[in-house]
C-alpha cells in the first residue's frame, strides 16, 4: 500500500546510522521495522519498533567497537574526576551551561585554575541519525557531537605532583535535529581515572561514554566511546 511521504506507518523500515564524520566513515547501520503506530500521534510513548538487521560496515569498524584497557602504574596518585556524569542533550536541546557539562581530571584537592600551559584539543566528530529506509533524505533524528577541552596542563604550584593533566573536558554538540513528537536525550559517563605515567610524572586517562537515548527504537541506547589522555588529548574510540 502506498503511503504519503513523511509519515510513520506500520511495516515501515527505519535505519539508524553511526558515523565517524571527521574521517568520513560509516561504522554501523541498524534497521528497524515499525510494529505499531499510536493513533494519537504520540510516537515517544506509543511507537513500537523491532530490530531486524544490524551491519557493521567493515571488520575494522567492528573491531574498534571494543576499547582496550590502559595499564595503570600501581603507584598511587591521587587523581580525581570532578564530575562523573552529566546531560549534554536534554529534551532535544543541547545543554549550554558550561558549569554543569564540564569535568576535570586533576589531582584531588586542587582546582583547574591550579594548572597552566594547557593545550586545546578535540576528538573526531561523531554522528548518530535515523532515516527512512526508502526516502533516505527524510531524517527523523540527527545529532553530531565531539569530545573537546584542554589537556597537557602542568601544575602551577610546587606541591602538586608533576605531570600533564586535563583541566576541562566536555562534549560540544555541533548539531541536533529531532522531528515529529520524538525525543532525544544524551548524557556522558566517565570511568575512574588511570595513571599511565608514574607517581612522580602523572599521565591521567579516562574513558568517557556518550549515551544517546531514543526510547522508541528497540535498541534504545547508542553509546559512543571516547578516550581523554593528559598527554595525547582526545580521541573517538568507537561505537558500543
Residue pairs with C-beta under 8 A, 6 or more apart in sequence:
3 9
3 12
5 135
5 138
6 135
6 138
8 34
8 37
8 43
8 47
8 180
9 34
9 37
10 34
10 35
10 36
10 37
11 33
11 34
12 33
12 34
12 132
12 133
13 31
13 32
13 33
13 34
13 52
13 132
13 133
13 134
14 31
14 32
14 34
14 49
14 130
14 131
14 132
14 133
14 140
14 217
15 29
15 30
15 31
15 32
15 130
15 131
15 132
15 133
15 136
16 29
16 30
16 31
16 32
16 128
16 129
16 130
16 214
16 217
16 222
17 26
17 28
17 29
17 127
17 128
17 129
17 130
17 131
18 26
18 27
18 28
18 29
18 126
18 127
18 128
18 222
18 224
18 239
19 25
19 26
19 27
19 126
19 127
19 128
19 129
20 27
20 124
20 125
20 126
20 236
21 124
21 125
21 126
21 127
21 144
22 124
22 125
22 236
23 124
25 57
25 61
26 57
26 61
27 56
27 57
27 61
27 64
27 238
27 239
28 54
28 55
28 56
28 57
28 61
28 62
28 239
29 53
29 54
29 55
29 57
30 51
30 53
30 54
30 55
30 219
31 51
31 52
31 53
31 54
31 133
32 49
32 50
32 51
32 52
32 217
32 218
33 49
33 50
33 52
34 47
34 48
34 49
35 48
35 49
35 50
36 46
36 47
36 48
37 43
37 46
37 47
38 45
38 46
38 47
39 46
40 46
41 180
41 181
42 181
43 180
43 181
43 182
43 216
44 181
44 182
44 183
44 215
44 216
47 216
48 216
49 216
49 217
49 218
50 218
51 217
51 218
51 219
56 62
56 65
61 238
64 237
64 238
65 238
65 239
65 240
66 238
67 207
67 225
67 227
67 237
67 238
70 194
70 196
70 205
71 194
71 196
72 194
72 195
72 196
73 195
73 196
73 197
73 198
73 199
75 195
75 198
75 199
76 199
77 107
77 161
77 163
77 195
77 199
77 202
78 107
78 108
78 109
78 161
79 105
79 106
79 107
79 108
79 193
79 195
79 202
79 204
80 104
80 105
80 106
80 107
80 108
80 109
80 110
80 193
81 103
81 104
81 105
81 190
81 192
81 193
81 206
82 103
82 104
82 105
82 106
82 112
83 102
83 103
83 104
83 190
84 103
84 189
84 190
85 187
85 188
85 189
85 190
86 95
86 100
86 101
86 103
86 187
86 188
87 95
87 100
87 101
87 185
87 186
87 187
87 188
88 94
88 95
88 101
88 145
88 170
88 171
88 173
88 186
88 187
88 188
88 210
89 95
89 143
89 145
89 173
89 176
89 184
89 185
89 186
89 187
89 212
90 185
91 183
91 185
92 176
92 178
92 182
92 183
92 184
93 176
94 173
94 176
95 101
98 170
101 170
101 171
101 188
102 149
102 168
102 169
102 170
103 168
103 169
103 170
103 188
103 190
104 112
104 165
104 166
104 167
104 168
104 169
105 165
105 166
105 169
105 193
105 204
105 206
105 228
105 230
106 112
106 114
106 115
106 165
106 166
106 167
106 204
107 155
107 160
107 161
107 165
107 202
110 155
110 157
110 160
112 167
112 168
113 167
114 155
114 156
114 157
114 160
115 153
115 154
115 155
115 156
115 160
115 165
115 167
116 153
116 154
116 155
116 156
117 152
117 153
117 154
118 150
118 151
118 152
118 153
118 167
118 168
119 150
119 151
119 152
119 153
119 233
120 148
120 149
120 150
121 148
121 149
121 150
121 151
121 233
121 234
122 146
122 147
122 148
122 149
122 172
122 233
122 234
123 146
123 147
123 148
123 226
123 234
123 235
123 236
124 146
124 235
124 236
125 144
125 145
125 146
125 174
126 144
126 145
126 146
126 210
126 224
126 236
126 239
127 142
127 143
127 144
128 141
128 142
128 143
128 212
128 222
128 224
129 139
129 141
129 142
129 143
130 139
130 140
130 141
130 142
130 214
130 217
131 137
131 138
131 139
131 140
132 138
132 140
139 177
139 179
140 178
140 179
140 180
140 182
141 177
141 178
141 179
141 182
141 184
141 214
142 175
142 176
142 177
142 178
143 173
143 175
143 176
143 177
143 184
143 186
143 212
144 173
144 174
144 175
144 176
145 171
145 172
145 173
145 174
145 186
145 210
145 224
146 171
146 172
146 174
146 234
146 236
147 169
147 170
147 171
147 172
147 208
147 210
147 226
147 228
147 234
147 236
148 169
148 170
148 171
148 172
148 234
149 166
149 167
149 168
149 169
149 170
149 228
149 234
150 166
150 167
150 168
150 169
151 164
151 165
151 166
151 228
151 229
151 230
151 231
151 232
151 233
151 234
152 164
152 230
152 231
152 233
153 164
153 165
153 166
153 167
153 230
154 162
154 163
154 164
154 165
155 161
155 162
155 163
155 165
161 199
161 200
161 202
162 200
162 201
162 202
163 197
163 201
163 202
163 203
163 204
163 230
164 197
164 202
164 203
164 230
164 231
165 202
165 204
165 230
166 204
166 228
166 229
166 230
169 208
169 228
169 234
171 186
171 188
171 210
173 186
176 184
178 184
182 214
182 216
183 214
183 215
184 212
184 213
184 214
185 212
185 213
186 210
186 211
186 212
186 213
187 210
187 211
187 213
188 208
188 209
188 210
188 211
189 208
189 209
189 211
190 206
190 207
190 208
190 209
191 206
191 207
191 208
192 206
193 204
193 205
193 206
194 204
194 205
194 206
195 202
195 203
195 204
195 205
196 203
196 204
196 205
196 229
196 231
197 203
197 230
197 231
202 230
203 229
203 230
203 231
204 229
204 230
205 227
205 228
205 229
205 230
206 227
206 228
207 225
207 226
207 227
207 228
207 237
208 225
208 226
208 227
208 228
209 223
209 224
209 225
209 226
209 240
210 223
210 224
210 225
210 226
211 221
211 222
211 223
212 221
212 222
212 223
212 224
213 220
213 221
214 220
214 222
222 239
223 239
223 240
224 236
224 238
224 239
224 240
225 236
225 237
225 238
225 239
225 240
226 234
226 235
226 236
226 237
227 234
227 235
227 237
228 234
229 235
